[in-house]
Amino acid sequence: MLVISTINFYTAEWCPDCRAAKRVLDLRKLEYKEIDIDQHPECIDIIIEAMGKRVLPTIEYRGSFIDGNHFAQEKFEADLDKLLEKK
């Protein structure tokens, strides 16, 4: 398993794009901290500040953010690869 510093995965139980993104993270065996915005509504401000709007799923790694809104697996995986290359 690839061990990297924490990936924050902002999600909600009702979000189908979040479930799709989670499958990708799990298939890659990446460790992440899942943060449900319905249980932690204060995190919505983090998403809005980073993305300019409330969008799910949002993934943060080392201060950089991507989203998986309107989930397209190929694009999401390419964005994820770029995000994880950041040091």
N, C-alpha and C positions, 0 to 999 in steps of 0.2 A: 504494500500500500504506500502510495506517495504521501509523505508527511510534509505539510507546509504550514506556514502560520495560518491563523484562523481566517476562514471564509465565513462571512456573515451572509446568511440567506434569508432575506426578508420575504415573507410569504403570508398566505391566508388559507385556511382550510377550504374555503369556497372557490378558490382560484384554480381553474384547469391548467393554465399556463405554468403555474407553480408546480403542479404535480408532474408535468412533462419535464420541467427543468430539474426537478428533484431526481427523476429517473436517470437523467444524464449524469448528475453528480454521483449518484449511487453506482451506476455502471462503471464509472471511472474510479470508484473507490476513494473518492475525495472526502476528507473530513471537513465538516462544516457545522456551524452553529445555526440552527433553524430558529428564526425569530418571527412568531406569528403576530402580525400587526393588530389583530383583534384582541390579543391578550396583552400586547405592549403598544398601545396607540401612540405613545410618545415617540416611537420610532418612525412614524409617518413623517414627522418634521425632518428627520435625517434623509429620508427618501426624496422629499420635495426639494430640500436644499441641494442634494447631489444631482437629481435628475430634472429638476425644474417643474415637476408635477408628481402626483402620486401614481406610481406605476409598479405593477407586480408581475412576475417576481423581480426583485432587485438583488443583485449580488455585489458585495463589497469585499475587496481584497487589497490590503495595504493602502487604503485611502482612495482607491480607484473603484469605479462602479460600472456595472453593465445591467441591462434589463433583458428580460425574456418575454416582454409584452408581444402579443400576436405571435406566439411561439412558432419559430421555424428552426428545427433542430440543427440544420447545417449552419445557419447563421449564428445560432446560440453557441454551438461548439467552437466556431471560429473566434467569436468574441471572447469566450471563456479561455481559449488557448492564449490569446493576446493578453488578457488580464493576468493570467497566471505566470506569464513570462516577466512581468514587472517585478523588480527587486527593490 
